[in-house]
């Protein structure tokens, strides 16, 4: 009878573990459908959005993209015209008037905060690789590493379906790696941290969603007042594409995937129809 009770108890515990393995993670469950594929509904979504709101306020307080436009607009028209004339003469000698090199690069990357006309009139442009991006910090199984000081803390996850000690694996995305131990409940978890590069102000290139870990590849087109942008999501379980005209007095607004965006160098904050921040993109390597 004693052995029978032990086996029964173990069977119940095993069954509980199996069922528990299919339950949403304490950190990562997405329970409801959202209005945008770039909008999430994690268990701790409220706390995540509060962090995103504070991060966005800090990013936009620096006015990175506004500075570069103001500097460009305050240049004397005459000297700019003379400079362009001199540069055009040099181009004629070098390549028959064809715009080439770094300046041509600006036409296909665009510049956050600049009109299409201003981009077309650039006489110098120094392309650089972004030093920003997002990644998980913490090494399994005892994951407990904070975000580096120059990164923004976005969210946490233990890579399990719950915090119970026999919980199954529920990885939030392929970049997560191995899951954390639940021997101490929810104490061990990895942290998803993102870094923006205030010196990288181009539209084109690779972006990463802070709440979704989606890789988004964008291409700028130098048309209209501020240009336009075409973006594609290339995720292991999601493929999507959308385009938007860039607008706003500062050429820093756009609408993609059902959300409204406001951009600055290396960073885009995304808002729903109620004006609540729901995600952010970081320009990445």
Buried (B, 14 or more C-beta within 10 A) or exposed (E): EEEEEEEEEEEEEEEEBEEBBEBBBBBBBBEEEBEBBBBBEBBBBEEBBEBBBEBBEEBBEEBBBBBBBEEBEEEEEEEEEEBEEEBEEEBEEEEEEEBEEEBEBBBBBBBBBBBBEBBBBBEEBEEEEBBBBBBBBBEBBEBBBEBEEEBBBBBBBBBBBBBBEBBBEBBBBEBBBEBBBBEEEBBBBBBBBBBBBBEBBBBBBBBBBBBBBBBBBBBBBBEBEBBBBBBBBEBEEEEBEBBBBBBEEBBBBBBBBBBBBBBBBBBBBBBBEEEEBBBBBBBBE
